[in-house]
Amino acid sequence: MTESAGTPQASAAPTVSTPSGTASSPARLADDTAQGKTTIAASVVQKIAGIAAREISGVYAMGGGVSRAFGAIRERIPGGGTGAANIAGVAVEVGEKQAAIDLDIVVEYGASIVELARAVRRNVITAVERMTGLEVIEVNIAVNDIHLPEVDGQDDAPAVASARVE
């Protein structure tokens, strides 16, 4: 609510829901003072969350297989590698004071998934809250795959194997 000539008026509460991993308009009235106001776009929260998740050892990649493949193609297109829609594996819902974050990750083989998820969640919450002032109410983590080191040089096509039985 803002006061204008003694009459309370409802101010627009910019809220962006981005379940598909995209973000559009400014997401938050971060700082409303007499000197002006600051807004933080949902795409900023997405980028912070994505970077914070990747900082944790044991996170191989973000996103599922399809989103990673499209992301690799998008990065090769001029101008295609920018914007919130290109942050594979990160979806956010941002309100005036709170944020909810969903992450899709690929884990390195051998990592403790439970411990890794705790570390990712803690790092994402710390980074988003410190940089934006938003209260992070939840960070949901979906582990979509495990990266096997010996598969690095191979493509995603299934290997042709000899029949086990005749």
Secondary structure, DSSP 8 states (H G I E B T S, - for coil): -EEETTEEE------EEETTS---SEEEEEEEETTEEEEEEHHHHHHHHHHHHHTSTTEEEES-HHHHHHHHHHHHSTTTT-SGGG-TTEEEEE-SSEEEEEEEEEEETTS-HHHHHHHHHHHHHHHHHHHH--EEEEEEEEEEEEE-GGGTTS-SS------S--
